[in-house]
């Protein structure tokens, strides 16, 4: 059941990414053939990521609790590095600028769901307690606050500073966890 929940969450999050990216491409009038090609690339990258995570999990290396911590090094760090490189290289992309600024924040409400899944994964004995909200991981607060931050960002002019501060806080919480 837990594995199904993780798969379902991944599928929903990937669907939101594909929908948002496709909507942004439509907004700037990118033709259907190019849109499908780019969406296929995203699906390919996501599939490679799943294969990588599957291989790491199957290797058993994540069950080694010795230092350095394996999960952040093998799962979190590569994801942050890829995202950072992608966003830096595409920072002037008209597609990225066509995405409403609140959408990436709203997307992060998934963090609340992940924290619940982390907790149930801990209860099953597959995850350390310190990485859950009963330990040092307070990501659930960011997940729950995401819709509120989006609401205020749309209601208040010049809310860019709020969005940046919230994102920095989110990165700090992940780093602490």
C-alpha positions as YAML, in Angstrom:
chain: A
units: angstrom
residues:
- id: 1
  name: UNK
  ca: [0.00, 0.00, 0.00]
- id: 2
  name: UNK
  ca: [2.79, 2.43, 0.93]
- id: 3
  name: UNK
  ca: [4.62, 1.75, -2.34]
- id: 4
  name: UNK
  ca: [1.41, 2.48, -4.23]
- id: 5
  name: UNK
  ca: [1.02, 5.79, -2.39]
- id: 6
  name: UNK
  ca: [4.58, 6.81, -3.32]
- id: 7
  name: UNK
  ca: [3.96, 5.84, -6.96]
- id: 8
  name: UNK
  ca: [0.66, 7.69, -7.01]
- id: 9
  name: UNK
  ca: [2.26, 10.84, -5.58]
- id: 10
  name: UNK
  ca: [5.06, 10.69, -8.17]
- id: 11
  name: UNK
  ca: [2.54, 10.27, -10.98]
- id: 12
  name: UNK
  ca: [0.43, 13.22, -9.80]
- id: 13
  name: UNK
  ca: [3.48, 15.47, -9.38]
- id: 14
  name: UNK
  ca: [4.84, 14.51, -12.80]
- id: 15
  name: UNK
  ca: [1.40, 15.17, -14.30]
- id: 16
  name: UNK
  ca: [1.34, 18.65, -12.75]
- id: 17
  name: UNK
  ca: [4.80, 19.39, -14.15]
- id: 18
  name: UNK
  ca: [3.76, 18.22, -17.62]
- id: 19
  name: UNK
  ca: [0.51, 20.16, -17.47]
- id: 20
  name: UNK
  ca: [2.21, 23.37, -16.28]
- id: 21
  name: UNK
  ca: [4.99, 23.14, -18.85]
- id: 22
  name: UNK
  ca: [2.55, 22.37, -21.66]
- id: 23
  name: UNK
  ca: [0.31, 25.27, -20.60]
- id: 24
  name: UNK
  ca: [3.29, 27.64, -20.61]
- id: 25
  name: UNK
  ca: [4.32, 26.43, -24.08]
- id: 26
  name: UNK
  ca: [0.78, 26.96, -25.35]
- id: 27
  name: UNK
  ca: [0.75, 30.44, -23.81]
- id: 28
  name: UNK
  ca: [3.75, 31.47, -25.92]
- id: 29
  name: UNK
  ca: [2.38, 29.69, -29.01]
- id: 30
  name: UNK
  ca: [4.81, 26.79, -29.38]
- id: 31
  name: UNK
  ca: [3.50, 24.37, -32.00]
- id: 32
  name: UNK
  ca: [2.06, 21.00, -30.98]
- id: 33
  name: UNK
  ca: [4.86, 18.91, -32.49]
- id: 34
  name: UNK
  ca: [7.54, 20.80, -30.53]
- id: 35
  name: UNK
  ca: [5.43, 20.66, -27.35]
- id: 36
  name: UNK
  ca: [5.05, 16.88, -27.64]
- id: 37
  name: UNK
  ca: [8.79, 16.49, -28.25]
- id: 38
  name: UNK
  ca: [9.64, 18.53, -25.15]
- id: 39
  name: UNK
  ca: [7.06, 16.75, -23.01]
- id: 40
  name: UNK
  ca: [8.55, 13.45, -24.19]
- id: 41
  name: UNK
  ca: [11.96, 14.66, -23.05]
- id: 42
  name: UNK
  ca: [10.57, 15.43, -19.59]
- id: 43
  name: UNK
  ca: [9.03, 11.94, -19.44]
- id: 44
  name: UNK
  ca: [12.37, 10.42, -20.49]
- id: 45
  name: UNK
  ca: [14.28, 12.32, -17.80]
- id: 46
  name: UNK
  ca: [11.67, 11.35, -15.18]
- id: 47
  name: UNK
  ca: [11.95, 7.69, -16.25]
- id: 48
  name: UNK
  ca: [15.74, 7.81, -15.96]
- id: 49
  name: UNK
  ca: [15.39, 9.36, -12.51]
- id: 50
  name: UNK
  ca: [13.03, 6.56, -11.42]
- id: 51
  name: UNK
  ca: [15.46, 3.93, -12.73]
- id: 52
  name: UNK
  ca: [18.32, 5.60, -10.85]
- id: 53
  name: UNK
  ca: [16.35, 5.74, -7.58]
- id: 54
  name: UNK
  ca: [15.23, 2.14, -8.06]
- id: 55
  name: UNK
  ca: [18.84, 1.01, -8.61]
- id: 56
  name: UNK
  ca: [20.05, 2.90, -5.52]
- id: 57
  name: UNK
  ca: [17.27, 1.44, -3.36]
- id: 58
  name: UNK
  ca: [17.81, -2.09, -4.70]
- id: 59
  name: UNK
  ca: [21.55, -1.87, -4.04]
- id: 60
  name: UNK
  ca: [20.81, -1.64, -0.30]
- id: 61
  name: UNK
  ca: [23.18, 1.29, 0.16]
- id: 62
  name: UNK
  ca: [20.45, 3.46, 1.69]
- id: 63
  name: UNK
  ca: [20.02, 1.00, 4.56]
- id: 64
  name: UNK
  ca: [23.60, 1.74, 5.67]
- id: 65
  name: UNK
  ca: [23.19, 4.29, 8.48]
- id: 66
  name: UNK
  ca: [26.90, 5.14, 8.70]
- id: 67
  name: UNK
  ca: [28.24, 8.56, 7.87]
- id: 68
  name: UNK
  ca: [28.08, 10.27, 5.49]
- id: 69
  name: UNK
  ca: [24.28, 9.99, 5.21]
- id: 70
  name: UNK
  ca: [23.47, 8.17, 1.98]
- id: 71
  name: UNK
  ca: [19.95, 9.41, 1.27]
- id: 72
  name: UNK
  ca: [20.83, 13.12, 1.04]
- id: 73
  name: UNK
  ca: [23.98, 12.40, -0.95]
- id: 74
  name: UNK
  ca: [22.47, 9.95, -3.42]
- id: 75
  name: UNK
  ca: [18.89, 11.21, -3.75]
- id: 76
  name: UNK
  ca: [18.51, 14.82, -2.58]
- id: 77
  name: UNK
  ca: [21.86, 16.27, -3.76]
- id: 78
  name: UNK
  ca: [21.58, 15.03, -7.38]
- id: 79
  name: UNK
  ca: [18.04, 16.40, -7.59]
- id: 80
  name: UNK
  ca: [19.12, 19.81, -6.25]
- id: 81
  name: UNK
  ca: [22.15, 19.89, -8.56]
- id: 82
  name: UNK
  ca: [20.09, 18.98, -11.64]
- id: 83
  name: UNK
  ca: [17.40, 21.53, -10.76]
- id: 84
  name: UNK
  ca: [19.98, 24.25, -10.10]
- id: 85
  name: UNK
  ca: [21.80, 23.63, -13.38]
- id: 86
  name: UNK
  ca: [18.53, 23.46, -15.32]
- id: 87
  name: UNK
  ca: [17.15, 26.67, -13.83]
- id: 88
  name: UNK
  ca: [20.46, 28.50, -14.27]
- id: 89
  name: UNK
  ca: [20.76, 27.45, -17.92]
- id: 90
  name: UNK
  ca: [17.10, 28.21, -18.67]
- id: 91
  name: UNK
  ca: [16.78, 31.35, -16.51]
- id: 92
  name: UNK
  ca: [15.98, 33.49, -19.55]
- id: 93
  name: UNK
  ca: [13.61, 30.97, -21.13]
- id: 94
  name: UNK
  ca: [10.33, 32.46, -22.30]
- id: 95
  name: UNK
  ca: [8.62, 29.21, -21.32]
- id: 96
  name: UNK
  ca: [9.73, 29.45, -17.69]
- id: 97
  name: UNK
  ca: [8.70, 33.10, -17.57]
- id: 98
  name: UNK
  ca: [5.26, 32.11, -18.93]
- id: 99
  name: UNK
  ca: [4.61, 29.96, -15.83]
- id: 100
  name: UNK
  ca: [2.69, 31.96, -13.21]
- id: 101
  name: UNK
  ca: [5.02, 32.70, -10.27]
- id: 102
  name: UNK
  ca: [2.61, 31.18, -7.76]
- id: 103
  name: UNK
  ca: [2.41, 27.79, -9.52]
- id: 104
  name: UNK
  ca: [5.80, 26.47, -8.35]
- id: 105
  name: UNK
  ca: [4.89, 27.52, -4.80]
- id: 106
  name: UNK
  ca: [1.47, 25.85, -4.97]
- id: 107
  name: UNK
  ca: [3.19, 22.75, -6.33]
- id: 108
  name: UNK
  ca: [5.20, 22.54, -3.13]
- id: 109
  name: UNK
  ca: [2.11, 21.74, -1.11]
- id: 110
  name: UNK
  ca: [3.12, 18.16, -1.96]
- id: 111
  name: UNK
  ca: [5.66, 18.51, 0.85]
- id: 112
  name: UNK
  ca: [2.88, 17.96, 3.40]
- id: 113
  name: UNK
  ca: [1.88, 14.71, 1.69]
- id: 114
  name: UNK
  ca: [5.51, 13.58, 1.49]
- id: 115
  name: UNK
  ca: [5.95, 14.15, 5.21]
- id: 116
  name: UNK
  ca: [2.97, 11.94, 5.94]
- id: 117
  name: UNK
  ca: [4.43, 9.27, 3.64]
- id: 118
  name: UNK
  ca: [7.83, 9.68, 5.35]
- id: 119
  name: UNK
  ca: [6.14, 9.05, 8.68]
- id: 120
  name: UNK
  ca: [4.39, 5.89, 7.48]
- id: 121
  name: UNK
  ca: [7.64, 4.74, 5.86]
- id: 122
  name: UNK
  ca: [9.33, 5.26, 9.26]
- id: 123
  name: UNK
  ca: [6.58, 3.26, 10.99]
- id: 124
  name: UNK
  ca: [7.30, 0.44, 8.56]
- id: 125
  name: UNK
  ca: [10.96, 0.56, 9.65]
- id: 126
  name: UNK
  ca: [12.29, 1.80, 6.32]
- id: 127
  name: UNK
  ca: [13.10, 5.40, 7.23]
- id: 128
  name: UNK
  ca: [14.78, 7.07, 10.22]
- id: 129
  name: UNK
  ca: [12.51, 8.93, 12.64]
- id: 130
  name: UNK
  ca: [14.72, 12.05, 12.57]
- id: 131
  name: UNK
  ca: [13.78, 12.55, 8.91]
- id: 132
  name: UNK
  ca: [10.08, 12.78, 9.77]
- id: 133
  name: UNK
  ca: [8.04, 15.56, 11.36]
- id: 134
  name: UNK
  ca: [8.38, 13.74, 14.68]
- id: 135
  name: UNK
  ca: [12.14, 14.22, 14.27]
- id: 136
  name: UNK
  ca: [13.86, 17.20, 12.67]
- id: 137
  name: UNK
  ca: [11.95, 17.52, 9.41]
- id: 138
  name: UNK
  ca: [9.41, 20.34, 9.46]
- id: 139
  name: UNK
  ca: [8.71, 20.28, 5.73]
- id: 140
  name: UNK
  ca: [5.08, 19.61, 6.53]
- id: 141
  name: UNK
  ca: [4.78, 23.25, 7.66]
- id: 142
  name: UNK
  ca: [5.97, 24.46, 4.27]
- id: 143
  name: UNK
  ca: [3.60, 22.12, 2.48]
- id: 144
  name: UNK
  ca: [0.68, 23.37, 4.51]
- id: 145
  name: UNK
  ca: [1.71, 27.02, 4.15]
- id: 146
  name: UNK
  ca: [2.20, 26.85, 0.36]
- id: 147
  name: UNK
  ca: [-1.43, 27.59, -0.58]
- id: 148
  name: UNK
  ca: [-1.49, 30.49, 1.90]
- id: 149
  name: UNK
  ca: [1.72, 31.96, 0.45]
- id: 150
  name: UNK
  ca: [0.31, 31.63, -3.08]
- id: 151
  name: UNK
  ca: [-2.90, 33.37, -2.00]
- id: 152
  name: UNK
  ca: [-0.99, 36.30, -0.51]
- id: 153
  name: UNK
  ca: [1.35, 36.46, -3.49]
- id: 154
  name: UNK
  ca: [-1.62, 36.97, -5.82]
- id: 155
  name: UNK
  ca: [-3.36, 39.41, -3.48]
- id: 156
  name: UNK
  ca: [-0.34, 41.58, -2.76]
- id: 157
  name: UNK
  ca: [1.50, 43.53, -5.46]
- id: 158
  name: UNK
  ca: [5.29, 43.16, -5.49]
- id: 159
  name: UNK
  ca: [5.14, 39.84, -3.64]
- id: 160
  name: UNK
  ca: [8.37, 38.57, -5.19]
- id: 161
  name: UNK
  ca: [10.26, 39.12, -1.92]
- id: 162
  name: UNK
  ca: [7.70, 37.00, -0.06]
- id: 163
  name: UNK
  ca: [8.10, 34.17, -2.57]
- id: 164
  name: UNK
  ca: [11.90, 34.33, -2.41]
- id: 165
  name: UNK
  ca: [11.93, 34.39, 1.40]
- id: 166
  name: UNK
  ca: [9.52, 31.45, 1.57]
- id: 167
  name: UNK
  ca: [11.67, 29.45, -0.87]
- id: 168
  name: UNK
  ca: [14.85, 30.20, 1.09]
- id: 169
  name: UNK
  ca: [13.10, 29.08, 4.26]
- id: 170
  name: UNK
  ca: [12.07, 25.89, 2.47]
- id: 171
  name: UNK
  ca: [15.62, 25.16, 1.36]
- id: 172
  name: UNK
  ca: [16.88, 25.74, 4.91]
- id: 173
  name: UNK
  ca: [14.31, 23.33, 6.33]
- id: 174
  name: UNK
  ca: [15.34, 20.66, 3.82]
- id: 175
  name: UNK
  ca: [19.03, 21.27, 4.61]
- id: 176
  name: UNK
  ca: [18.40, 20.93, 8.35]
- id: 177
  name: UNK
  ca: [16.37, 17.76, 7.89]
...
